[in-house]
Amino acid sequence: MESITTVLPAEFWTVRYEGSRFPGSAAVAARPGLTGGANCQLFAYEVLRHFGLTPPDLRSSELWTDTEATVHVPVAQPLDLVLFNSTPSAYGAHVGVHVGDDAILHLCAELGRPAVWTAADFAARERYAVRLGAKRVLPRPGAARGCE
């Protein structure tokens, strides 16, 4: 099966980081999608939506505690969400998408664009040094999970 990163459409790779565009924000309600930019959560959720999953529009701490639409998993698989922070708290945590092996696709303010980093890349940065863990979006009844 092809890698998530090779089948992801080109427009995902040109999204710019825009912190005010987060799930549930007025900016996203007025202009859905990624064309106006995104924060890490919105970007990750749109990647999952592209592959047929329906993540809830939750902020990091809400995502971390959610048990209705997502589940904690001990080992991330492709299309699982991975959360990082500078502390063990999920509040304000950074969200990326596991894309296979030791690779995580994410959008961060540091680069201003999407990138694929390894666990070591995150650990080398104080603001992402704590890997909180991974969450899997539960499929809707009758829906298939893509790119496994």
Disulfide bonds with the S-S distance in Angstrom:
none
